[in-house]
Amino acid sequence: MVSLTLSVPPELKRRMDKHPEIRWSSQVRAIIQQQLDDLETTDRLASKSQLTERDVEELAAKVDAGMAKRWKEAKREARR
């Protein structure tokens, strides 16, 4: 297995040290693996897409606007 050195801020290291039961290298490996799986899935989907970059930007803007509206409505309902 290849070794990888990772730098973390001192405060993060201090917090990690409070949990010696956690195998942090295993956790980081799992996160990297999941991220790569997600990227590869995205690449496969994008390679079959006929959307232009502009189409994707417009769709993303609509999704963002819709999510913002739902969040504001939920926040309003929570205050009642």
Backbone as CSV, one residue per row, in Angstrom:
resi,resn,N_x,N_y,N_z,CA_x,CA_y,CA_z,C_x,C_y,C_z
1,MET,0.854,-1.176,0.000,0.000,0.000,0.000,0.897,1.236,0.000
2,VAL,0.467,2.259,-0.741,1.199,3.514,-0.807,0.880,4.333,0.435
3,SER,1.882,5.037,0.927,1.692,5.888,2.101,1.440,7.319,1.657
4,LEU,0.549,8.006,2.364,0.202,9.389,2.070,0.304,10.180,3.357
5,THR,0.972,11.314,3.307,1.084,12.179,4.476,0.037,13.273,4.368
6,LEU,-0.671,13.489,5.449,-1.750,14.460,5.478,-1.475,15.470,6.579
7,SER,-1.578,16.739,6.265,-1.407,17.793,7.268,-2.772,18.248,7.754
8,VAL,-2.891,18.394,9.064,-4.130,18.908,9.654,-3.754,20.014,10.640
9,PRO,-4.646,20.969,10.840,-4.371,22.035,11.813,-4.251,21.447,13.223
10,PRO,-3.473,22.102,14.086,-3.276,21.594,15.457,-4.571,21.360,16.214
11,GLU,-5.553,22.253,16.059,-6.825,22.089,16.774,-7.541,20.817,16.331
12,LEU,-7.502,20.526,15.047,-8.126,19.301,14.538,-7.412,18.077,15.099
13,LYS,-6.095,18.121,15.115,-5.307,17.000,15.664,-5.627,16.794,17.141
14,ARG,-5.769,17.890,17.884,-6.101,17.791,19.308,-7.451,17.094,19.484
15,ARG,-8.411,17.462,18.648,-9.736,16.840,18.738,-9.675,15.365,18.346
16,MET,-8.898,15.061,17.325,-8.744,13.663,16.903,-8.125,12.831,18.021
17,ASP,-7.153,13.413,18.716,-6.460,12.691,19.790,-7.392,12.318,20.944
18,LYS,-8.514,12.999,21.049,-9.488,12.674,22.096,-10.227,11.375,21.796
19,HIS,-10.037,10.845,20.574,-10.730,9.626,20.165,-9.742,8.615,19.589
20,PRO,-8.894,8.063,20.463,-7.898,7.096,19.977,-8.524,5.790,19.475
21,GLU,-9.794,5.582,19.774,-10.472,4.364,19.313,-10.763,4.402,17.805
22,ILE,-10.687,5.578,17.229,-10.956,5.733,15.799,-9.674,5.527,15.005
23,ARG,-9.761,4.698,13.969,-8.629,4.525,13.056,-8.786,5.580,11.965
24,TRP,-8.163,6.723,12.187,-8.357,7.875,11.315,-7.916,7.598,9.888
25,SER,-6.869,6.823,9.709,-6.423,6.532,8.342,-7.503,5.753,7.586
26,SER,-8.186,4.858,8.268,-9.283,4.111,7.631,-10.434,5.042,7.269
27,GLN,-10.716,5.981,8.151,-11.784,6.939,7.888,-11.462,7.795,6.665
28,VAL,-10.228,8.265,6.596,-9.823,9.103,5.465,-9.854,8.291,4.172
29,ARG,-9.383,7.048,4.218,-9.434,6.175,3.024,-10.869,6.022,2.533
30,ALA,-11.793,5.810,3.458,-13.200,5.628,3.080,-13.770,6.896,2.451
31,ILE,-13.402,8.041,2.985,-13.887,9.309,2.435,-13.326,9.527,1.033
32,ILE,-12.042,9.258,0.855,-11.422,9.398,-0.461,-12.083,8.443,-1.453
33,GLN,-12.315,7.213,-1.040,-12.948,6.228,-1.914,-14.346,6.680,-2.335
34,GLN,-15.124,7.188,-1.384,-16.476,7.654,-1.687,-16.436,8.832,-2.647
35,GLN,-15.516,9.749,-2.416,-15.405,10.913,-3.300,-15.049,10.477,-4.716
36,LEU,-14.112,9.556,-4.838,-13.731,9.057,-6.160,-14.878,8.320,-6.835
37,ASP,-15.615,7.513,-6.081,-16.784,6.828,-6.639,-17.789,7.844,-7.177
38,ASP,-18.037,8.903,-6.393,-18.977,9.942,-6.817,-18.484,10.639,-8.086
39,LEU,-17.201,10.968,-8.130,-16.638,11.631,-9.308,-16.724,10.742,-10.549
40,GLU,-16.446,9.460,-10.382,-16.511,8.538,-11.514,-17.938,8.378,-12.013
41,THR,-18.893,8.361,-11.095,-20.307,8.298,-11.494,-20.677,9.565,-12.265
42,THR,-20.256,10.709,-11.747,-20.518,11.974,-12.429,-19.888,11.984,-13.817
43,ASP,-18.660,11.508,-13.922,-17.987,11.450,-15.224,-18.751,10.562,-16.210
44,ARG,-19.220,9.398,-15.729,-19.975,8.493,-16.606,-21.266,9.156,-17.085
45,LEU,-21.974,9.796,-16.176,-23.217,10.467,-16.546,-22.956,11.625,-17.509
46,ALA,-21.930,12.404,-17.218,-21.622,13.561,-18.057,-21.178,13.143,-19.454
47,SER,-20.503,12.010,-19.552,-20.019,11.577,-20.868,-21.169,11.201,-21.808
48,LYS,-22.331,10.875,-21.225,-23.496,10.496,-22.023,-24.458,11.670,-22.224
49,SER,-24.182,12.784,-21.557,-25.095,13.918,-21.594,-24.930,14.738,-22.864
50,GLN,-26.041,15.271,-23.317,-26.013,16.174,-24.463,-26.231,17.616,-24.025
51,LEU,-26.251,17.826,-22.697,-26.426,19.177,-22.180,-25.148,19.982,-22.399
52,THR,-25.336,21.256,-22.692,-24.182,22.146,-22.788,-23.853,22.663,-21.386
53,GLU,-22.717,23.297,-21.248,-22.349,23.856,-19.955,-23.365,24.917,-19.538
54,ARG,-23.855,25.678,-20.502,-24.868,26.691,-20.201,-26.158,26.033,-19.699
55,ASP,-26.555,24.927,-20.330,-27.745,24.192,-19.880,-27.585,23.773,-18.418
56,VAL,-26.423,23.266,-18.094,-26.159,22.790,-16.735,-26.216,23.963,-15.755
57,GLU,-25.627,25.092,-16.134,-25.651,26.274,-15.261,-27.077,26.760,-15.028
58,GLU,-27.895,26.769,-16.079,-29.290,27.190,-15.945,-30.071,26.229,-15.057
59,LEU,-29.850,24.945,-15.242,-30.516,23.940,-14.411,-30.086,24.076,-12.958
60,ALA,-28.798,24.268,-12.725,-28.285,24.433,-11.358,-28.896,25.674,-10.700
61,ALA,-29.045,26.758,-11.449,-29.647,27.976,-10.904,-31.104,27.731,-10.505
62,LYS,-31.825,26.981,-11.319,-33.224,26.665,-10.998,-33.314,25.788,-9.753
63,VAL,-32.435,24.814,-9.656,-32.423,23.946,-8.471,-32.092,24.765,-7.232
64,ASP,-31.075,25.620,-7.328,-30.690,26.465,-6.192,-31.852,27.353,-5.753
65,ALA,-32.527,27.964,-6.714,-33.657,28.842,-6.391,-34.781,28.054,-5.721
66,GLY,-35.060,26.871,-6.238,-36.103,26.029,-5.650,-35.762,25.586,-4.240
67,MET,-34.521,25.214,-4.029,-34.091,24.790,-2.688,-34.134,25.968,-1.720
68,ALA,-33.724,27.153,-2.182,-33.765,28.337,-1.322,-35.197,28.649,-0.917
69,LYS,-36.117,28.535,-1.879,-37.536,28.791,-1.589,-38.065,27.795,-0.561
70,ARG,-37.734,26.501,-0.733,-38.195,25.477,0.223,-37.614,25.735,1.608
71,TRP,-36.340,26.122,1.668,-35.691,26.380,2.941,-36.354,27.555,3.656
72,LYS,-36.628,28.639,2.900,-37.273,29.809,3.499,-38.667,29.467,3.998
73,GLU,-39.420,28.673,3.232,-40.758,28.274,3.650,-40.707,27.406,4.902
74,ALA,-39.755,26.499,4.945,-39.611,25.629,6.120,-39.228,26.449,7.340
75,LYS,-38.370,27.424,7.144,-37.946,28.279,8.246,-39.131,29.100,8.753
76,ARG,-39.938,29.611,7.824,-41.131,30.370,8.179,-42.113,29.494,8.964
77,GLU,-42.308,28.260,8.519,-43.217,27.332,9.208,-42.711,26.997,10.604
78,ALA,-41.415,26.884,10.757,-40.841,26.544,12.068,-41.051,27.655,13.080
79,ARG,-41.133,28.898,12.608,-41.338,30.039,13.515,-42.780,30.133,14.013
80,ARG,-43.698,29.463,13.340,-45.119,29.565,13.734,-45.413,28.770,14.949
